Amino acid sequence: MTLETIDPSLTVTELLAACPQAIPVFLSHRMACVGCSMAAFESLGEAARIYGILPGDFINELNTACGQTSAKRIE
C-alpha cells in the first residue's frame, strides 16, 4: 500500500503498514496505538481526539514523518 496523502479516515493499522516511519510520531505523543488491538478499527482522527491532540496537527506531523507534502486539514 502506498499513500498519496494521509487522510484522517485511515485506520492506524493502514497508516503503519504503509508508513512505519510514523511510529515515532505516535510514541512522541505517548499514544498506545502502536500494537494496540483497536488500531485496525480506529481512524487517525479518532485516535488524535482520544489523546487530546488536534487532528489536523497530528495529520500534519504524520505527513512530515512519511514524506508527504499535502494533507486534508481538519479541525
Secondary structure as UniProt FT lines:
FT   TURN            8..9
FT   HELIX           12..18
FT   HELIX           20..22
FT   HELIX           23..28
FT   TURN            29..30
FT   TURN            32..35
FT   HELIX           37..40
FT   HELIX           44..50
FT   TURN            51..52
FT   HELIX           55..65
FT   TURN            66..67
//
